[in-house]
Amino acid sequence: MNVRARLCASMLSVAACFVGAMLPARAQTQEPRHVVTAGELSKEARQPEETRQANEDAIRHLLASDAGQKALKSANMDYQRVDKAIGQLSDEELAKLADRSRQAESDFAAGFISPKTLAYIILAIVVIVVIIVLV
């Protein structure tokens, strides 16, 4: 019986060695886990485009307002031409002008600036857009 116990113990230890040797091989064949999901990568890839679109929209919103249309008419500028020029700006230039546009709109809405001052700001933005595109 002592021989049988030793034989069983030997068989169990050999089986444990085989199982232990198979675990790392099985772990390598499993699909690797990614730290970042495909959805997160897709979202990050779309973020610069969404930011650019939001910046373009901010400038266009200011130019499409009543004060913006009046400023464009007083400068004898066509909205379509300026709109096309907005699309040609670099991301950095676009971000700066969008920040100025948003600030001017919020200041005007809060009553910090007059309609005349808003018109001057809009004219300045239009001139900057045209100059940047021409250069």
Residue pairs with C-beta under 8 A, 6 or more apart in sequence:
48 91
51 91
51 95
52 91
52 94
54 98
55 91
55 94
55 95
55 97
55 98
56 86
56 87
56 94
56 98
58 98
58 101
58 102
59 86
59 94
59 97
59 98
59 101
59 125
59 129
60 83
60 86
61 101
61 105
62 68
62 101
62 104
62 105
62 122
62 125
63 69
63 72
63 79
63 82
63 83
63 122
63 125
63 126
64 79
65 105
67 108
67 115
67 118
67 119
67 122
68 122
69 79
70 119
71 119
71 120
71 122
71 123
71 126
72 78
72 79
72 82
72 122
72 126
74 119
74 123
75 123
75 126
75 127
77 126
77 130
81 130
82 126
82 129
82 130
85 129
85 130
85 132
85 133
86 94
86 129
88 133
89 97
89 129
89 132
89 133
93 132
97 125
97 128
97 129
100 121
100 125
101 125
104 113
104 118
104 121
104 122
104 125
107 113
108 115
108 118
113 121
